[in-house]
Each structure stands twice: as structure tokens, then as C-alpha cells.
Amino acid sequence: MTFIYKIIAYIITIPLFTIWLLFCFIISLIGSMLYKKRIYIDLDRVKKRETICSVLNNKKYLSDEEYEFETVEVACIYDELTFRGYLFVLAPVIFLLKHFSFTNDFVFYLVKKWMDLHKFQREHKKRPKSFFSSLMSLCVLLAFFVGQVLYRIKP
């Protein structure tokens, strides 16, 4: 019976999340036309905010070491505006992770891929050539441009 509930939950959430991503894409188009501002990331602020990794860590999907890797080593690669955009774009995912369990395994799979890409980058000093690497670059660009707009609305 839980399998049927998962299917129904995915049938409901996937179209809604797709619409949300299209909305975020439109915001990012506006952000791509703005003057590019860079603000260094505040790692203490990152640790205080609720992120996908913090929720997965609380649910014991990510170990404390993996969470620390994501919040210190990976977060410092990006700037504050990218982080703002990330929080905005992925707010529905964070909400689903916090309140429902049907997304845990899928989101955990994506987070592990994300971490693997960053570990590869750190070790080899270059990005791997893969679908997930291209997807990661696109997601970071989307978050950066959304963050540019959010910064103009509330600095």
C-alpha cells in the first residue's frame, strides 16, 4: 500500500515542482540580465539555515562527516547569492523532505551524486564529463541568477 501512496505522491508533486522550476527559470532570465554581484559566503549562516543536507543529516541519511563536507568544503566554492538562490529554488524540496518521507531516497541519491562530483573535482582539479556534472553546472547557474534577483529585492 505504501508503494501506491508513493506513486500518487510523485504524480502530484512532480508537475507542481516542474511548474516551480519554470517559474525559477523565468526569474533566472531576469537575473542573467543584471549586473553580476559577488558576495562571499558566510559559512556560519549556511550552517544555521535549513538545507537539503541538514534535513538529510537529521534523518540520518547523511553522516556528520558528509554533512560537514557539504557545508564547509562545498559551500565555500559558491558565493552568498548562489546560496540564496539555492534556498529559494529548492524550498519545496526542503519542505517535502522535512514533512514527508517519500522523497528521501530519491533526494539522497541526487545529493550523493552531487557530493561525488565535488569529491572528484577536489581530487582531480577539474570537473568530470558526465550528465550529472552538466546538470550540476546548470543548477548552480540557475541558483546564481535567481540569487541575483533576490539580492536586488532584499539586499
Contact map, one row per residue, 1 for C-alpha under 8 A:
11111000000000000000000000000000000000000000000000000000000000000000000000000000000000000000000000000000000000000000000000000000000000000000000000000000000
11111100000000000000000000000000000000000000000000000000000000000000000000000000000000000000000000000000000000000000000000000000000000000000000000000000000
11111110000000000000000000000000000000000000000000000000000000000000000000000000000000000000000000000000000000000000000000000000000000000000000000000000000
11111111000000000000000000000000000000000000000000000000000000000000000000000000000000000000000000000000000000000000000000000000000000000000000000000000000
11111111100000000000000000000000000000000000000000000000000000000000000000000000000000000000000000000000000000000000000000000000000000000000000000000000000
01111111110000000000000000000000000000000000000000000000000000000000000000000000000000000000000000000100000000000000000000000000000000000000000000000000000
00111111111000000000000000000000000000000000000000000000000000000000000000000000000000000000000000000000000000000000000000000000000000000000000000000000000
00011111111100000000000000000000000000000000000000000000000000000000000000000000000000000000000000000000000000000000000000000000000000000000000000000000000
00001111111110000000000000000000000000000000000000000000000000000000000000000000000000000000000000000100000000000000000000000000000000000000000000000000000
00000111111111000000000000000000000000000000000000000000000000000000000000000000000000000000000000000000000000000000000000000000000000000000000000000000000
00000011111111100000000000000000000000000000000000000000000000000000000000000000000000000000000000000000000000000000000000000000000000000000000000000000000
00000001111111110000000000000000000000000000000000000000000000000000000000000000000000000000000000000000000000000000000000000000000000000000000000000000000
00000000111111111000000000000000000000000000000000000000000000000000000000000000000000000000000000000000000000000000000000000000000000000000000000000000000
00000000011111111100000000000000000000000000000000000000000000000000000000000000000000000000000000000000000000000000000000000000000000000000000000000000000
00000000001111111110000000000000000000000000000000000000000000000000000000000000000000000000000000000000000000000000000000000000000000000000000000000000000
00000000000111111111000000000000000000000000000000000000000000000000000000000000000000000000000000000000000000000000000000000000000000000000000000000000000
00000000000011111111100000000000000000000000000000000000000000000000000000000000000000000001000000000000000000000000000000000000000000000000000000000000000
00000000000001111111110000000000000000000000000000000000000000000000000000000000000000000000000000000000000000000000000000000000000000000000000000000000000
00000000000000111111111000000000000000000000000000000000000000000000000000000000000000000000000000000000000000000000000000000000000000000000000000000000000
00000000000000011111111100000000000000000000000000000000000000000000000000000000000000001000000000000000000000000000000000000000000000000000000000000000000
00000000000000001111111110000000000000000000000000000000000000000000000000000000000000001000000000000000000000000000000000000000000000000000000000000000000
00000000000000000111111111000000000000000000000000000000000000000000000000000000000000000000000000000000000000000000000000000000000000000000000000000000000
00000000000000000011111111100000000000000000000000000000000000000000000000000000000000000000000000000000000000000000000000000000000000000000000000000000000
00000000000000000001111111110000000000000000000000000000000000000000000000000000000000001000000000000000000000000000000000000000000000000000010001000000000
00000000000000000000111111111000000000000000000000000000000000000000000000000000000000000000000000000000000000000000000000000000000000000000010001000000000
00000000000000000000011111111100000000000000000000000000000000000000000000000000000000000000000000000000000000000000000000000000000000000000000000000000000
00000000000000000000001111111110000000000000000000000000000000000000000000000000000000000000000000000000000000000000000000000000000000000000000011001000000
00000000000000000000000111111111000000000000000000000000000000000000000000000000000000000000000000000000000000000000000000000000000000000000011111001000000
00000000000000000000000011111111100000000000000000000000000000000000000000000000000000000000000000000000000000000000000000000000000000000000000010000000000
00000000000000000000000001111111110000000000000000000000000000000000000000000000000000000000000000000000000000000000000000000000000000000000000010001000000
00000000000000000000000000111111110000000000000000000000000000000000000000000000000000000000000000000000000000000000000000000000000000000000000011111000000
00000000000000000000000000011111110000000000000000000000000000000000000000000000000000000000000000000000000000000000000000000000000000000000000010010000000
00000000000000000000000000001111111000000000000000000000000000000000000000000000000000000000000000000000000000000000000000000000000000000000000000000000000
00000000000000000000000000000111111100000000000000000000000000000000000000000000000000000000000000000000000000000000000000000000000000000000000000011000000
00000000000000000000000000000000111110000000000000000000000000000000000000000000000000000000000000000000000000000000000000000000000000000000000000000000000
00000000000000000000000000000000011111000000000000000000000000000000000000000000000000000000000000000000000000000000000000000000000000000000000000010000000
00000000000000000000000000000000001111100000000000000000000000000000000000000000000000000000000000000000000000000000000000000000000000000000000000010000000
00000000000000000000000000000000000111110000000000000000000000000000000000000011100000000000000000000000000000000000000000000000000000000000000000000000000
00000000000000000000000000000000000011111000000000000000000000000000000000000011100000000000000000000000000000000000000000000000000000000000000000000000000
00000000000000000000000000000000000001111100000000000000000000000000000000000111000000000000000000000000000000000000000000000000000000000000000000000000000
00000000000000000000000000000000000000111110010000000000000000000000000000110111101000000000000000000000000000000000000000000000000000000000000000000000000
00000000000000000000000000000000000000011111110000000000000000000000000000000001000000000000000000000000000000000000000000000000000000000000000000000000000
00000000000000000000000000000000000000001111111000000000000000000000001100110000000000000000000000000000000000000000000000000000000000000000000000000000000
00000000000000000000000000000000000000000111111100000000000000000000000000000000000000000000000000000000000000000000000000000000000000000000000000000000000
00000000000000000000000000000000000000000111111110000000000000000000000000000000000000000000000000000000000000000000000000000000000000000000000000000000000
00000000000000000000000000000000000000001111111110000000000000000000001000100000000000000000000000000000000000000000000000000000000000000000000000000000000
00000000000000000000000000000000000000000011111111000000000000000000001000000000000000000000000000000000000000000000000000000000000000000000000000000000000
00000000000000000000000000000000000000000001111111000000000000000000000000000000000000000000000000000000000000000000000000000000000000000000000000000000000
00000000000000000000000000000000000000000000111111100000000000000000000000000000000000000000000000000000000000000000000000000000000000000000000000000000000
00000000000000000000000000000000000000000000001111110110000000000000000000000000000000000000010000000000000000000000000000000000000000000000000000000000000
00000000000000000000000000000000000000000000000011111110000000000000000000000000000000100000010000000000000000000000000000000000000000000000000000000000000
00000000000000000000000000000000000000000000000001111111000000000000000000000000000000000000110010000000000000000000000000000000000000000000000000000000000
00000000000000000000000000000000000000000000000000111111100001000010010000000000000000000000000000000000000000100000000000000000000000000000000000000000000
00000000000000000000000000000000000000000000000001111111110000000010000000000000000000000000000000000000000000000000000000000000000000000000000000000000000
00000000000000000000000000000000000000000000000001111111111000000000000000000000000000000000010011000000000000000000000000000000000000000000000000000000000
00000000000000000000000000000000000000000000000000011111111111000000000000000000000000000000000010000001000100000000000000000000000000000000000000000000000
00000000000000000000000000000000000000000000000000001111111111110010000000000000000000000000000000000000000000000000000000000000000000000000000000000000000
00000000000000000000000000000000000000000000000000000111111111000000000000000000000000000000000000000000000000000000000000000000000000000000000000000000000
00000000000000000000000000000000000000000000000000000011111111000000000000000000000000000000000000000000000000000000000000000000000000000000000000000000000
00000000000000000000000000000000000000000000000000000001111111100000000000000000000000000000000000000000000000000000000000000000000000000000000000000000000
00000000000000000000000000000000000000000000000000000001111111100000000000000000000000000000000000000000000100000000000000000000000000000000000000000000000
00000000000000000000000000000000000000000000000000001001111111110110000000000000000000000000000000000000000000000000000000000000000000000000000000000000000
00000000000000000000000000000000000000000000000000000000100111111110000000000000000000000000000000000000000000000000000000000000000000000000000000000000000
00000000000000000000000000000000000000000000000000000000100001111111000000000000000000000000000000000000000000000000000000000000000000000000000000000000000
00000000000000000000000000000000000000000000000000000000000000111111100000000000000000000000000000000000000000000000000000000000000000000000000000000000000
00000000000000000000000000000000000000000000000000000000000001111111110000000000000000000000000000000000000000000000000000000000000000000000000000000000000
00000000000000000000000000000000000000000000000000001100100001111111111000000000000000000000000000000000000000000000000000000000000000000000000000000000000
00000000000000000000000000000000000000000000000000000000000000011111111110000000000000000000000000000000000000000000000000000000000000000000000000000000000
00000000000000000000000000000000000000000000000000000000000000001111111111000000000000000000000000000000000000000000000000000000000000000000000000000000000
00000000000000000000000000000000000000000000000000001000000000000111111111100000000000000000000000000000000000000010000000000000000000000000000000000000000
00000000000000000000000000000000000000000010011000000000000000000011111111110000000000000000000000000000000000000000000000000000000000000000000000000000000
00000000000000000000000000000000000000000010000000000000000000000001111111110000000000000000000000000000000000000000000000000000000000000000000000000000000
00000000000000000000000000000000000000000000000000000000000000000001111111111000000000000000000000000000000000000000000000000000000000000000000000000000000
00000000000000000000000000000000000000000000000000000000000000000000111111111100000000000000000000000000000000000000010000000000000000000000000000000000000
00000000000000000000000000000000000000001010010000000000000000000000011111111110000000000000000000000000000000000000000000000000000000000000000000000000000
00000000000000000000000000000000000000001010000000000000000000000000001111111110000000000000000000000000000000000000000000000000000000000000000000000000000
00000000000000000000000000000000000000000000000000000000000000000000000011111110000000000000000000000000000000000000000000000000000000000000000000000000000
00000000000000000000000000000000000000011000000000000000000000000000000001111111011000000000000000000000000000000000000000000000000000000000000000000000000
00000000000000000000000000000000000001111000000000000000000000000000000000111111111000000000000000000000000000000000000000000000000000000000000000000000000
00000000000000000000000000000000000001111100000000000000000000000000000000000111111100000000000000000000000000000000000000000000000000000000000000000000000
00000000000000000000000000000000000001101000000000000000000000000000000000000011111110000000000000000000000000000000000000000000000000000000001100110110000
00000000000000000000000000000000000000000000000000000000000000000000000000000111111111000000000000000000000000000000000000000000000000000001101111110000000
00000000000000000000000000000000000000001000000000000000000000000000000000000111111111100000000000000000000000000000000000000000000000000000001100100000000
00000000000000000000000000000000000000000000000000000000000000000000000000000001111111110000000000000000000000000000000000000000000000000000001001100100000
00000000000000000000000000000000000000000000000000000000000000000000000000000000111111111000000000000000000000000000000000000000000000000000011111110100000
00000000000000000000000000000000000000000000000000000000000000000000000000000000011111111100000000000000000000000000000000000000000000000001001100100000000
00000000000000000000000000000000000000000000000000100000000000000000000000000000001111111110000000000000000000000000000000000000000000000000000000000000000
00000000000000000000000000000000000000000000000000000000000000000000000000000000000111111110000000000000000000000000000000000000000000000000000001000000000
00000000000000000001100100000000000000000000000000000000000000000000000000000000000011111111000000000000000000000000000000000000000000000000001001000000000
00000000000000000000000000000000000000000000000000000000000000000000000000000000000001111111110000000000000000000000000000000000000000000000000000000000000
00000000000000000000000000000000000000000000000000000000000000000000000000000000000000111111111000000000000000000000000000000000000000000000000000000000000
00000000000000001000000000000000000000000000000000000000000000000000000000000000000000001111111100000000000000000000000000000000000000000000000000000000000
00000000000000000000000000000000000000000000000000010000000000000000000000000000000000000111111110000000000000000000000000000000000000000000000000000000000
00000000000000000000000000000000000000000000000001110010000000000000000000000000000000000111111111000000000000000000000000000000000000000000000000000000000
00000000000000000000000000000000000000000000000000000000000000000000000000000000000000000011111111100000000000000000000000000000000000000000000000000000000
00000000000000000000000000000000000000000000000000000000000000000000000000000000000000000001111111111010000000000000000000000000000000000000000000000000000
00000000000000000000000000000000000000000000000000010011000000000000000000000000000000000000111111111011000000000000000000000000000000000000000000000000000
00000000000000000000000000000000000000000000000000000010000000000000000000000000000000000000011111111000000000000000000000000000000000000000000000000000000
00000000000000000000000000000000000000000000000000000000000000000000000000000000000000000000001111111000000000000000000000000000000000000000000000000000000
00000000000000000000000000000000000000000000000000000000000000000000000000000000000000000000000111111110000000000000000000000000000000000000000000000000000
00000000000000000000000000000000000000000000000000000000000000000000000000000000000000000000000111111111000000000000000000000000000000000000000000000000000
00000100100000000000000000000000000000000000000000000000000000000000000000000000000000000000000000011111100000000000000000000000000000000000000000000000000
00000000000000000000000000000000000000000000000000000000000000000000000000000000000000000000000110011111111000000000000000000000000000000000000000000000000
00000000000000000000000000000000000000000000000000000001000000000000000000000000000000000000000010001111111100000000000000000000000000000000000000000000000
00000000000000000000000000000000000000000000000000000000000000000000000000000000000000000000000000000111111110000000000000000000000000000000000000000000000
00000000000000000000000000000000000000000000000000000000000000000000000000000000000000000000000000000011111111000000000000000000000000000000000000000000000
00000000000000000000000000000000000000000000000000000000000000000000000000000000000000000000000000000011111111100000000000000000000000000000000000000000000
00000000000000000000000000000000000000000000000000000001000010000000000000000000000000000000000000000001111111110000000000000000000000000000000000000000000
00000000000000000000000000000000000000000000000000000000000000000000000000000000000000000000000000000000111111111000000000000000000000000000000000000000000
00000000000000000000000000000000000000000000000000000000000000000000000000000000000000000000000000000000011111111100000000000000000000000000000000000000000
00000000000000000000000000000000000000000000000000001000000000000000000000000000000000000000000000000000001111111110000000000000000000000000000000000000000
00000000000000000000000000000000000000000000000000000000000000000000000000000000000000000000000000000000000111111111000000000000000000000000000000000000000
00000000000000000000000000000000000000000000000000000000000000000000000000000000000000000000000000000000000011111111100000000000000100000000000000000000000
00000000000000000000000000000000000000000000000000000000000000000000000000000000000000000000000000000000000001111111110000000000000100010000000000000000000
00000000000000000000000000000000000000000000000000000000000000000000010000000000000000000000000000000000000000111111111000000000000000000000000000000000000
00000000000000000000000000000000000000000000000000000000000000000000000000000000000000000000000000000000000000011111111100000000000000000000000000000000000
00000000000000000000000000000000000000000000000000000000000000000000000000000000000000000000000000000000000000001111111110000011000110000000000000000000000
00000000000000000000000000000000000000000000000000000000000000000000000001000000000000000000000000000000000000000111111111000000000000000000000000000000000
00000000000000000000000000000000000000000000000000000000000000000000000000000000000000000000000000000000000000000011111111100000000000000000000000000000000
00000000000000000000000000000000000000000000000000000000000000000000000000000000000000000000000000000000000000000001111111111111000000000000000000000000000
00000000000000000000000000000000000000000000000000000000000000000000000000000000000000000000000000000000000000000000111111111111000000000000000000000000000
00000000000000000000000000000000000000000000000000000000000000000000000000000000000000000000000000000000000000000000011111111100000000000000000000000000000
00000000000000000000000000000000000000000000000000000000000000000000000000000000000000000000000000000000000000000000001111111000000000000000000000000000000
00000000000000000000000000000000000000000000000000000000000000000000000000000000000000000000000000000000000000000000000111111110000000000000000000000000000
00000000000000000000000000000000000000000000000000000000000000000000000000000000000000000000000000000000000000000000000111111110000000000000000000000000000
00000000000000000000000000000000000000000000000000000000000000000000000000000000000000000000000000000000000000000000000111011111000000000000000000000000000
00000000000000000000000000000000000000000000000000000000000000000000000000000000000000000000000000000000000000000000100110011111100010000000000000000000000
00000000000000000000000000000000000000000000000000000000000000000000000000000000000000000000000000000000000000000000100110000111110010000000000000000000000
00000000000000000000000000000000000000000000000000000000000000000000000000000000000000000000000000000000000000000000000000000011111011000000000000000000000
00000000000000000000000000000000000000000000000000000000000000000000000000000000000000000000000000000000000000000000000000000001111111000000000000000000000
00000000000000000000000000000000000000000000000000000000000000000000000000000000000000000000000000000000000000000000000000000000111111100000000000000000000
00000000000000000000000000000000000000000000000000000000000000000000000000000000000000000000000000000000000000001100100000000000011111110000000000000000000
00000000000000000000000000000000000000000000000000000000000000000000000000000000000000000000000000000000000000000000100000000011111111111000000000000000000
00000000000000000000000000000000000000000000000000000000000000000000000000000000000000000000000000000000000000000000000000000000111111111100000000000000000
00000000000000000000000000000000000000000000000000000000000000000000000000000000000000000000000000000000000000000000000000000000001111111110000000000000000
00000000000000000000000000000000000000000000000000000000000000000000000000000000000000000000000000000000000000000100000000000000000111111111000000000000000
00000000000000000000000000000000000000000000000000000000000000000000000000000000000000000000000000000000000000000000000000000000000011111111100000000000000
00000000000000000000000000000000000000000000000000000000000000000000000000000000000000000000000000000000000000000000000000000000000001111111110000000000000
00000000000000000000000000000000000000000000000000000000000000000000000000000000000000000000000000000000000000000000000000000000000000111111111000000000000
00000000000000000000000000000000000000000000000000000000000000000000000000000000010001000000000000000000000000000000000000000000000000011111111100000000000
00000000000000000000000000000000000000000000000000000000000000000000000000000000010000000000000000000000000000000000000000000000000000001111111110000000000
00000000000000000000000110010000000000000000000000000000000000000000000000000000000010000000000000000000000000000000000000000000000000000111111111000000000
00000000000000000000000000010000000000000000000000000000000000000000000000000000111111001000000000000000000000000000000000000000000000000011111111100000000
00000000000000000000000000010000000000000000000000000000000000000000000000000000111011000000000000000000000000000000000000000000000000000001111111110000000
00000000000000000000000000111111000000000000000000000000000000000000000000000000010010000000000000000000000000000000000000000000000000000000111111111000000
00000000000000000000000110110010000000000000000000000000000000000000000000000000010110011000000000000000000000000000000000000000000000000000011111111100000
00000000000000000000000000000010000000000000000000000000000000000000000000000000111111000000000000000000000000000000000000000000000000000000001111111110000
00000000000000000000000000000011010110000000000000000000000000000000000000000000110010000000000000000000000000000000000000000000000000000000000111111111000
00000000000000000000000000110110010000000000000000000000000000000000000000000000000000000000000000000000000000000000000000000000000000000000000011111111100
00000000000000000000000000000000000000000000000000000000000000000000000000000000100110000000000000000000000000000000000000000000000000000000000001111111111
00000000000000000000000000000000000000000000000000000000000000000000000000000000100000000000000000000000000000000000000000000000000000000000000000111111111
00000000000000000000000000000000000000000000000000000000000000000000000000000000000000000000000000000000000000000000000000000000000000000000000000011111111
00000000000000000000000000000000000000000000000000000000000000000000000000000000000000000000000000000000000000000000000000000000000000000000000000001111111
00000000000000000000000000000000000000000000000000000000000000000000000000000000000000000000000000000000000000000000000000000000000000000000000000000111111
00000000000000000000000000000000000000000000000000000000000000000000000000000000000000000000000000000000000000000000000000000000000000000000000000000111111
